[in-house]
Amino acid sequence: MGLKTYDPAKVIITLGGIPITGFADGTFVAVTPAGDRFTKKVGADGEVSRTKSNDNTSRVTITLKQTSLSNTYLNTLKEADRLLNGGVRPLSITDLSGTTILFWPQAWIASPPDQEFAKEEGDRAWNIDTGQAAQEIIGGHVDTVV
């Protein structure tokens, strides 16, 4: 049982091959699958069956600082989609300090963030919907080398 180290600076998020930067403090990316991968049905006699869902899509929420330049990039994609249906890009999330790799060939801005302005800098939470996942490796972290 070795020592494990997680480094949030080594979580790399790219959309359309462009790195997203300027993350907010706290949870800066959340991936929510569209639903269960299997549903279960139990008959009157107790026999159990399951049905596989082929929906491997997700909602990804990326939370940026208000001052992040990535807000400008994400807004550009939002507008390209709104005006030309041209905002679909590949999305990847890779944890370089661990073994998690997530990749969707199609992703788009589902909804722009709420806009708030205050005495101090706020956050901008971008909701991104995906097409089918091409890769979903949800892994842990390797031992820290000493």
Residue, then its C-alpha position, 0 to 999 in steps of 0.5 A: m500500500g503506497l502513497k498516492t498523490y492527486d494533482p488537480a493541475k494535471v487534469i487536462i481538459t481540451l475541447g476541439g484540441i484547445p486546452i481549457t484553463g483558468f479553473a475555479d476553486g473547488t470542483f472545476v469539472a463534473v461528468t454526469p452520465a445520461g443514465d444507468r448503463f443497464t435497467k433491471k426488470v423483475g417478474a412476478d416469479g422473481e426472475v430478473s432480466r436486464t436491458k442494456s442502454n446504448d446511451n453513453t452520452s454525458r453532461v459535462t460541467i466545466t467551472l471557470k473563473q470569471t477572468s479565464l480566457s477560456n470563457t471567450y473560447l467557449n463563447t465563440l463555440k456557443e455562437a458558432d453553434r447558434l449561428l451556423n450549427g458549427g460548434v461541435r468539437p471533440l472533448s477530452i479529460t485526462d488525469l495525468s497524475g492518475t489513470t482516468i481518460l475520458f473522450w467524446p468525439q462530439a461535444w457542444i455547449a448545451s447552455p451558457p453560464d449564468q452571469e453574475f457580477a459582484k465585489e469579487e471575481g465569480d465563477r462561470a459554469w459551462n454545461i456541455d453535452t456529448g455524443q457517445a463516449a469513445q473512451e471511458i477509463i475511470g481509474g485511480h492513482v499510481d503510487t508516488v515515486v520517492 
